[in-house]
Amino acid sequence: MKITIIQTGEVPVSLRQSFGPYPAMFERMFARAGHDFAFETAPVFDGAPMPDAASLDGIVITGSAAGVYEDHAWLEPLRAFIRNAYDLRTPMLGVCFGHQIMADALGGDVRKSEKGWGLGRHVYGVRQRPAFMNGAPDLLAVACSHQDQVIVPPAEAEVILASDFTPNAGLAYRNGAALSFQPHPEFDDDYTLALAELRRGKAPDAVVDAAIASVERKSDSADVARYIGAFFEKAA
């Protein structure tokens, strides 16, 4: 199976040399989870053409510094791509911004949250267990870095992960071939810590300090990566 990574942003400049680009993080995540996928990347944020969803095996939409409410030339073509992929039932995953733009394109409401920055390792309750998440525990701890949130999910979506801070943190869509998460299972702990520290001066120090301390909790990202791989295999 080939996963087409729709790259919608880049790692911050000061961290890029140490941690590499977002597509490489997803490739490592799937490899560690034991999924032997092939990959190609379409950096649409940088002017690459949107691929034809009908020709793709599977799609990952990455995180981005952009907001769905901003004015970027690539946003409307991306929304059209998402709707087309959804109608075609092409297996599709969105993470962070990818989660938000999928919800936005499919009828949800996405905004900058009044709750402020979500940073570090957050703990999410498992609200539903689709077939690819059979056996999931009641709680999953996964890295996050965001201000925007899905405020109202699309009618087509079911909430599968939630927390008090992020009530719509994971969505599974009723076509059986679309899935999205606000947190980042592709982030390693070193990157999570570096990214939280980079937010100092933008996020309150207390939020940054709590984020750094939160990484002491064991990550469940490897489990989430396995669920995602199972999702792609079942939806293909």
Secondary structure as the mmCIF struct_conf table of DSSP 4:
data_model
#
loop_
_struct_conf.conf_type_id
_struct_conf.id
_struct_conf.beg_label_comp_id
_struct_conf.beg_label_asym_id
_struct_conf.beg_label_seq_id
_struct_conf.end_label_comp_id
_struct_conf.end_label_asym_id
_struct_conf.end_label_seq_id
STRN STRN1 LYS A 2 ILE A 6
HELX_RH_AL_P HELX_RH_AL_P1 VAL A 13 PHE A 19
HELX_RH_AL_P HELX_RH_AL_P2 TYR A 22 ARG A 32
TURN_TY1_P TURN_TY1_P1 ALA A 33 GLY A 34
STRN STRN2 ALA A 38 ALA A 42
HELX_RH_3T_P HELX_RH_3T_P1 VAL A 44 ASP A 46
TURN_TY1_P TURN_TY1_P2 GLY A 47 GLY A 47
HELX_LH_PP_P HELX_LH_PP_P1 ALA A 48 PRO A 51
HELX_RH_3T_P HELX_RH_3T_P2 ALA A 53 SER A 55
BEND BEND1 ASP A 57 ASP A 57
STRN STRN3 GLY A 58 ILE A 61
BEND BEND2 ALA A 65 ALA A 65
TURN_TY1_P TURN_TY1_P3 VAL A 68 TYR A 69
BEND BEND3 GLU A 70 GLU A 70
TURN_TY1_P TURN_TY1_P4 ALA A 73 TRP A 74
HELX_RH_AL_P HELX_RH_AL_P3 LEU A 75 LEU A 88
TURN_TY1_P TURN_TY1_P5 ARG A 89 ARG A 89
STRN STRN4 MET A 92 VAL A 95
TURN_TY1_P TURN_TY1_P6 CYS A 96 CYS A 96
HELX_RH_AL_P HELX_RH_AL_P4 PHE A 97 ALA A 105
TURN_TY1_P TURN_TY1_P7 LEU A 106 GLY A 107
STRN STRN5 ASP A 109 LYS A 112
TURN_TY1_P TURN_TY1_P8 GLU A 114 LYS A 115
STRN STRN6 GLY A 118 VAL A 126
HELX_RH_3T_P HELX_RH_3T_P3 ALA A 131 MET A 133
TURN_TY1_P TURN_TY1_P9 ASN A 134 GLY A 135
BEND BEND4 ASP A 138 ASP A 138
STRN STRN7 LEU A 139 HIS A 146
BEND BEND5 GLN A 147 GLN A 147
STRN STRN8 ASP A 148 VAL A 152
TURN_TY1_P TURN_TY1_P10 ALA A 155 GLU A 156
STRN STRN9 ALA A 157 ALA A 162
BEND BEND6 ASP A 164 PHE A 165
TURN_TY1_P TURN_TY1_P11 PRO A 167 ASN A 168
STRN STRN10 GLY A 170 TYR A 173
TURN_TY1_P TURN_TY1_P12 ARG A 174 ASN A 175
BEND BEND7 GLY A 176 ALA A 177
STRN STRN11 ALA A 178 PHE A 181
BEND BEND8 GLN A 182 PRO A 183
TURN_TY1_P TURN_TY1_P13 PRO A 185 GLU A 186
HELX_RH_AL_P HELX_RH_AL_P5 ASP A 189 LEU A 198
TURN_TY1_P TURN_TY1_P14 ARG A 199 ARG A 199
STRN STRN12 ARG A 200 ARG A 200
TURN_TY1_P TURN_TY1_P15 GLY A 201 LYS A 202
STRN STRN13 ALA A 203 ALA A 203
HELX_RH_AL_P HELX_RH_AL_P6 ASP A 205 SER A 214
TURN_TY1_P TURN_TY1_P16 VAL A 215 GLU A 216
BEND BEND9 ARG A 217 ARG A 217
HELX_LH_PP_P HELX_LH_PP_P2 LYS A 218 SER A 219
HELX_RH_AL_P HELX_RH_AL_P7 SER A 221 ALA A 235
#
